Amino acid sequence: MISIELALLAAAVLLLASILASKVSDRLGIPSLLIFLGIGMLAGSDGIGGIQFDDPFIAQTLGVIALSYILFAGGLSTGWTSVRPVLWRGGILSTLGVFITAALAGWFAAFVGGFSPLEGFLLGSIISSTDAAAVFSVLRSKNVSLKGNLKPLLELESGSNDPMAVLLTVACISLLLHPGETVADLLPMIAVQLFLGAGLGYLLGRGMIHLINHVRLEYDGLYPVLSLALVLFVYGLSTTLQANGFLAVYVAGIVMGNHGFIHKRSLIRFHDGLAWLMQISMFLVLGLLVYPSRLMGIAGTGIRVTAFLMLAARPAAVFLTLIGSGMSFREQVMVAWVGLRGAVPIILATFPLLAGIPQADMIFNIVFFIVLTSALLQGTSIPRVARWLGVAAPLSLKPRSPLEFDRTRGIQSEMVEIEIPDHSPAVGKQVVELGLPQNALIALVRRDDEFIVPGGGTIIESGDALLVLACKEDVSLLRSILG
């Protein structure tokens, strides 16, 4: 036993080391999850830190809480306008695509790893979901983006495919523990969990907006605390009602992110920071949980399953589910290659450990090995593959505005950014000549990399981005006047 002071010091050192090491991962173009896992492994019982940690229950509990906040933050930052064109494709990828990946990878794992067919499918289910957040951090580090609808498609898939992986994993464990059950017995449960999770997520998301807008808390600092409690409430209530809690919090985040509520900007930033804290903590704990010395014994099986997953199972799932989608072959190849595995498979690998599945230790070690090799091989090569396929686009980073607006109680206006295209009737006109609604105010003009405080005589140019303070009902009129 160590003192609480020493434990807090160790936690602080690990967090600081992970945050500082993330800069190294950006420069090297490797996913930050590798750095976080590596630090956890170095600090663990087999590493130089010598921290003894072997409690799958604590790791799983932290993982469930962390994943809830990470998915909610992902939903908050998902723009409905960008997701709507790829909603059908993303939905098929995150459900049927996950099942095909699990089935193919599970069959191969049973063939090369000596598992039973059901144990192999359990392993395939655990590694079936993707982590696109790590992919986009790699792309940002190389100043690369993706063309067309590739980016929103991958974001939607990665945010919504975790619930399906969880359901398949839980279903496999149930079949292993209760041999009398059949797949037909579990299919209604899976369907109910998905549809009920999405429905509850939407309803509870709207309820969260109403509560935040009308609760009228005396202290602004309580609003982040309120949002913390509401995320756990959505997950807990949905799970209690036999719905998928992860899908519910993700949908609730999307609903909130695409509607107005007070303190929206500050709450989004708060949950973004919280998501990073959850990711780092989760990766560190999972790194502590694994024994690197045990990975060598399964390296052969792990390499073969990883290769099959990257080169066969994931591509087959992508090509089969995107038939008739209108996407080019190159785009589908890119989607297939962006099959990076993250922390979710490692969290799901703790489920068999707690359930007492006979091959649970071997499954956990293989999953951990697959995540490491997938991140190392795929994560570092994604920018080169995107350029080789011709789907890479320059990463356009907007200058950070010196003016920020956060809606608070009693203020019904909102700040919108409207870009002026070449064909806009506003080009060449002075601000006073635009005929803006009476309550609309152009607060700032972004021109190239400069910001201009406009006056009535300021002339609008093509390519300008106007920050306009206006009532919500005037926004569509503003866009028609300026766009």
N, C-alpha and C positions, 0 to 999 in steps of 0.2 A: 504494500500500500504506500502511496505517495501522498504528500500533503496537497491540499487544494491550491495553495499558492504555487507550488511547483507544477501542478497540472495546468493551471491557467497560464503560467509562463511558457510551458511547452506548446500549448494551443496557440498562444500569440506568436511564438517564433515560427511555427508551421504556417500560420496564416500569412505572416509577413514574408516568409520565404516564397510562398506560392505566388503572392501578388507581385513581388519583384521579379520572380522567375518568368512571369507571364510576358514581360518585355522581351526576354530572350526567345521565347517561343514565337513571338511576332517577327522578330528579326530572322529567325531560322526558317520560318514558314511551316512550323509543325503545330498541331493542335495543342492548345493549352492543357487539355485533359491529360495528355501524356506527361507533362511537367508535374501536374498535381498528383497524379498516380505515382510517379517516380519519387516525389518527395515523401509521400506516404509510405512507400515501400522501403526507402532508405531509413525512415524513422522507425520502422517496424521491428519485429523481433529478429528478423534475419538481416536487418540493416545496421548501420552504425548507431542509430538512435536507441535500439534495444527496447522499444516500447512494446510491452506484452499486451496484445489485444486479440482476443479470439471469441467474440460474442456476436454471432450472426443476427440475433434478435435486435440488439442495439443498432447494428448497421442497417438492418432492414427498416426499423422504425424511423431512423434518421433519413433513410432514402425515400420512404413514402412521404414524409413531411416535406423534404427538400424538393422532390419531384412535383408535388402539388403547387408549391410557390413558383417553381421554374416554368411549369406549364401555364400557370395563370399569367405570369409576366410575358410569356411568349404570346398568349392570346391578346393581352393589352396592346402589344406592338404590331399586331397583325391587322393591316388595313383591309377592310372588306372590299373596297374597290379593286384592289390588286388580286385578292383571293377569288372573287366571284367568277372571273373567266376560267379558272382552273379548278373550280369546286368539284365538279364531277370527276375529273381525272385524279385529283388529289384524294378524293374519297375512295375511289376504287383501289388506288395504290396502297392506301393505309388500311384497307380491310382485306380484299381478295389478294392483293400483292403480298401482304404480310403472311397470309395463309400459305400461298404458293412457296414463298421463301422458306417458311418453317417446314413444310412438307418435304421439299427437295433437300434442304440442308439436314433435316432429321434423318431422311433415308440414307444419305451418304455417311452421316455420323454413326449410324447403326452398322453400316457396312464396314467401315474402317476402324471403329472404336470398340467393337464387341458389345455394343448396347443392344437391348431388346428394341423392337420397332417402336414401342411406346416411349421408352427412355430416349431413343434417338429423336423422336418427335418433340419430346420435352426440351431437349437441348436445342433443336431447331427453333422452337417457339421462343426460347429465351433470347436467342441472337437475331430474331427476325425484325426488330425495329431499328430505325436509323436515327442519327443525331446530326442534323444539318447545321445546327448552331456552330459546331466545331468546324464544319466546312466553310461557312461564311467568315469565320474568324481568320482562317487560313487565306481565303481570297482577299480579305481586307488587308492583310499583312503584305500581300503582293500587289496591292492596288488593282485588283482584278474583280470584275463583276460578271454576271451572266446575261446573255441576250434574251429578249422576248419574255416569255412567261416562265422560264426555267426557275428563276429565283423564287417567285411566289409559290410555284408548284412544289419545290423542294421544302420550302418553309412550312407549307400546309401539311405536306406528308409527314415531316418529322414531328410536327406538333400534335398530329392526330393519330399516328400509328402506334404509339405506346400503349393506349388502352387495349387495342386488339392483341398485342403481344402479351399483356397481363392476363387477358381472358384465356388465351390459348394455354399459357403456362399453368394457370390455376386449374383449367379443365384437365390437362394432362396429369397433374398431381392427383386430382380427384379420381381419375381413372386408375392410376397406379395404386392408390390407397384403398379403393373400393372396386375390386375386380368385377363385381356384379353389374356395375354401371356400363352403359353403352354411350357411344357418341350421340345417338339420337336423343338420349335423355338430356344431354348437355346443350344441344343446339338451341332449344327455346331459351335457356338461361343466357346464352351469349347474345341472342337477338334482343332480349328484354333489356339486358344491361347496356347495350349500345344505344338503343332508341330511347330508353328511359334516361340514360345519362345525358344524351344530347338535349332532350326535352327539359329536364330539370336544370341543366346548365343555362339554357336560354331564360327560363322563368326566374331562376334565382339571380341571374345576371341583371335582369330588369329590376328585380327587387332590390339588389345592391345599389343600383343607380338611384332609385327612389329614396332609399334610406339615407344615403350619403347626402343627397340634395335637400332632404327635409328634416334631418335629425337636429340640426342647429346646435352643434357642440360649442361650448364656450371657449375651448382652447383648440387652436388649429393643430397643435401637436397630437391631438387625439385621433385625427382622421387617419393617419397611417396605422395606428393601433386598431382602429375600427376595421380597416381593410384587411389587416392580418387575421383578425377574428373571423371575418366573413369568409375568407378563403377556406379556413379550416371548417367553418360551418357548412359550406357547400360540399366539401369533400366528405365530411362526416355524415351529413344528412343523406346524401346520394348513396353512399355505401350502405348505410343502415336500411335504406329502401330498396336494396338489391340492385342499384344502378351502378354504372361505372363512374367512380368518383373522379378519376383522372380526366376522363372525357368531359365530365361536368364542369370542373374548374377551368379547363381549356376553353370550352364554349362560353362560360361566364366571363372569362377574360376578353374574348372576342367581342361579346355584346357590350361590355363596359368600354372597351377601347374605341368602339365606333359610335359611341353616344357621348353627349356632353354631361359632365358632372363637375361640381365644384372641386377646386384643388386638383384638377385632372393632371396637369403637367407635373406637379410636385409628387403626386401619388405614383405616376408612371416611373419617375426617376427613383422613387423610393423602392418600388418593386423590382426595378432593374438592378439596383445595388443589392437588394436582398437575394435576387436570383443568383448573382455572382457569389455572394457569401454561401448560399446553399450548395452551389456547384463545387466550390473549393472545399467546403467541409465534407461533402459527400465523397469526393474523390480522395481526399486525405484518409477518411475513415476506411474506405474500401481498399486503399493502398495498404493501410495498417493491417487489414483483415487477412490479406493474402500472404502466403509464405513463398517467396521467390524460389527457394530451394526445391519446392515441390513442382514447379513449372517444368523443370527439365525432364521429368519422367513422362510428361504428356506432350512434349514439344513436337514429336513426330505426328501424332494424331492432330494436334492443334494446327500445325502448318497445313496439313492436307485439307482439313475442314475449312480453314480460312481461305485457301486457294479456291476450293469448290464454291464457297459462299460468294467470293468476289467475282469469279469468272464464269460461274454457271447458274447458281440458285438466284442471286439478285438479278442478273441480266434476264433470265427466263421470266421471272416475275414481272419485270418492267415491260418487256416486249409483249407478253401475253395480255397484260392489263391495259396497255396503251394502244391496242389495235383499234384503228378507226379514230384515233384522237387527233389526227392531222399533224402530229409532230414529226419532224424529219428523223431519219435514221441517226444522224449525228446527235440530235438532241436527246433521243432515247438512249444512246450510248452514254451520254453525259449523265443522265439520270441514273443509269445502271451503275456507273462508276462512283457516284456520290452515295455510296451505301455505307458510309462511315458508322461504326458502332460506338456508342458512348457509355455513360454510366448506367443506363437503364438495364441492359443485359446483366451487368454485374449485380445490380440490386435484385433482379429477378432470380439470379443464380443462388441467392440466399434462401429463396422459398423452399427448394428441395431440401436444403440443409435443415431448416426448422421442421419440415414435414417428416424427416427421417427416411427419405428415399435412399435405398441401398447404395446407389452410385452417385450420391449427392456431392461428395468431396471431389470426385473426378470431374463431374460436370462443372462444378464451380471453377476448378483450375483451368479446364479447357476454355470456358467462357472468358475468363480473365485473359488468357493467352490470346484468344481471338480478338478481343477488344484492343489489346496492345499492338498486335501485328497489323490489324486493320487500320488503326490510327497512324501507325508508322509508315505503312506502305501506301495506303490510299491518301491519307491526309497530306503527306508531303508532295504527292504527285498531282494533286487536283489542278493547280494553276497551269501546269504544263499540259495536262490532258485537255483542259478547256481551250487553250490556245491551239493545240494540235487539231482539235475538232472544229475550230472556227466558231465556237459559241461564246468566247470570252469578249467582254466589253470593258472599256475603261471605267474605272470606279470614279463616279462623280460625287465628290464630297462638297456639300454646300457650306459656305462660311457660316460660322455660328453667329446668330443674330445677337447684337448687343441689347436688343429690346425683347423682353419676355412678358407674356401675359398669362396669368393664371386666374381662371374664373373663380370668384368667391361669392359668398352669400350676398344677395341684393344686386348683383351685376348680371344682367341678362345678355350682354354682348359677348362676343368671342373674337379672337384674333385669327384671321385666315390669311394664307399666303397665296396670291394669285400671280401666275407667270403670264407675261404679255407675249403672245406669239407674233410672228411677222405679219399676219393678216388681220391683227386686231384693229378695230376702228379707233382705239385709243392712241395708237402710235402717232407721234407728231403733235398731239394735243397737249395743252396746258391742263393742270389739275382742275382749274376752275371751269374748264370747258367739257369735262367728262360727264356731267349730269348725274353725279352719284346720289344715292338716297340721302335724305337730310341727316340721318343719324350715323352715316358712315364716315369714317375718318381714315385717310391714308397716313399711317404713323411713320412708315419708313420705306425707302426704296432701296433694294439691293441691285446694284449695277456692276456686273463682273464681280470683283472681289471687294468692292467698296459699298458703304452704306451712306445714303443721302437722306437727310431730314427734309421732306418736301415742303414747299410753299405753294401758294396758289398759282404762281407762274412757272413752276417746274414742268418741263416738257417730258412726256413719257416716251421712252424709246423701246424698240423691239428687244426682247430678251430680259427686260426688267422684271424683277419679282417684287410685288407690292405687298407689304404687310398692312392689312386693312382691319380696323376695329369696327365691327358692325353687329347689328342684331341678327339673330339666326335666320329670321324670315327674310332678311335682305340679301343673304349670301348668294342665292341663285340669281337674283337680279344683278348683283355685282359681277358675277361671272359672265353673264350675258353682255354687260356693258363693256367689260375689260377684255373678255376672251374672244 
